Amino acid sequence: MAGQLAMDSRRARFKGTPRLLCGPERRARQTAEMFGGDVEVVPALRDCDFGRWKGVPIDELRKSEPQMLQAWLDDPHSAPHGGESVMQLGERVAAWLTTLEATPGHIVAITHPFVIRAALTQALQAAAFNLIDVEPLSAIELRFNGCWRLRLIGAELEETH
């Protein structure tokens, strides 16, 4: 019962019946299931490929590879970990967003903070990738109507009687 209420609450945040998409990772699929309905796994929504840094805390990288970490943070083309650069991630997400421009309807994408940051960077046409923090279970809405627009979803205020 509590699980169904939580699912209904998440679904109610969005108008109509949105098409639900998610990244292929287990954590993304599990989160998407909390919204109920059919979930479509989209490879373009996969998390950034951190190469040999995958799973290594950033504090550990600050100690073990400070110059490489700083190069990666300063240069969006850099990928000292052997994985995907921020620029490559941005290009992947931009290509995916382009496919949505001709797709009518409401889409909810459940994905990872790096992918969300890349999408916001594309929508805002800004080089602010490292200035965006995305908390777990955040809700950020992007709409396309000739151009991408960002909508920050406000928290519902409780009525007091």
N, C-alpha and C positions, 0 to 999 in steps of 0.2 A: 504494500500500500504506500509506504513512504517513498519507495523507488518510483512508483507511478506518479505520485504528486510532484516529485522533483523533475521527472521527465516532462510532465505537463507544464510546469513552471518554466522550464527552459524553452519549450516549444512556443509558449505564449509570448515570449519576448519578440517574436517575429510575426509579421502580418501574413495571413494566408498560410499556404503549405509550401515552404521553401524546398528546393532541391538541396539535399544534404550531401556534401562532399567532404572527404578527409584524406589526409596523407596515409601512406601505406603502413606506417609503424604501428605496432600494437597499441601504444599509448594514445595515438590519435584515433584509432578505431574504437577503443574503449570509451574515450571521451565523446565521440560522435554518437555512440549507442545511447548515451545519456539524453540525447535529443529525440530518440525514438525514430521510427520510420525506416525506410530504406536508405542505406548509406552507400554512396559510390566512392570507391577508392581511386584517387587521382595521383599518379606518380609525380606530377609536377609539384604537388604539395608536400613532398617528402622533405625532411629536415635537411639542413645544410650538411654536406659531406665534410666532416672535420678531419678526415684522413686519420693519421696516427694519433691525433689529439682527441679522438672520440672517447668520451667518458672521463677525460682528465680534467679535474677542476682547474679553473682559471688561476686560482692562487698557486697551484702546483706549477703551472706554466710560467708564472711570474718568477718563480724561484729557479726552475730548471732551464728555461729557454726565454729569458727576458727580452733579448734583442729580436728573436724571431717573432715573439708575441707582439712586441711593439711594432714591428714591420707590418704584421698582419693587420693590426688595429689602425695604422696610419695609411696604408696603401690598399685600396679596395681590389687591386689586381693581384696582390700577394697571396700565395697559398703555401707557406713554408711547411705546413703539415702534410702536404701531398694530396690534399682533398680539393674541395671547391673553394674558389675565392669568392669574396663578397660580390664582386662584379659578375662572376659566372652565375651565382645564385640570383642576382638581380635580373640577369638576362633570361634565366629560366622562368622566373615569376612573371616578368614582363610579357614573355611569349604566351604564358598561360592566360594572363589578363586579357591579352589581345583576342584570344579565342572566345572570351566571354562577352566581348563588346557587341556581338551580333546575336547573343543568346538572350531571348526574352525570359522574364521570370525572376523570381527571388532565389538567390543561392546563398546557402550558409556553408562556409568552408571551415573545417576544424583542422588546424595545422599547428605549426611550431612557431615560437617567437621569432626566429631568424626569418622564416618565410613571411610572417606578418610584417616584420620590419621592412623586408624587401618590397612587399606589396604597397605599404605606405609610402616608401621612398618613390616608387613608380607613380603612384596616384598624386602625390604632392610635387612631383618633378623636382625633387630636392636631393642633395647629397648629405642627408642627415642620418644615415643608417645607424651609426654608432651613438647617436643622441636619442634614440627611441628605446624605451624599456617597455616590454610587454609582459605583464604578470600572468601567471597560469589562470586559465578559465576567463580571460578577458574577452570582452565583446566589442569588436570594432566593425563598423559597417562601411563598406565602400559601395558607391552607386555609380553606374555609368549612364549618362544621359548626354551623349555628345562629348563629354569629358568625364574623367574620374573625379568623384567628390567623396570626401571623408565625412562620416557622421559619427560623432562620439555618442554612445548610448548612455543616457543618464540613468541613475538609480531611481527606482520607484520610491516615492516618499510615502511613508505610512500615514494614514489619516489618524488623527487623535480626536477622540470624542470626549 
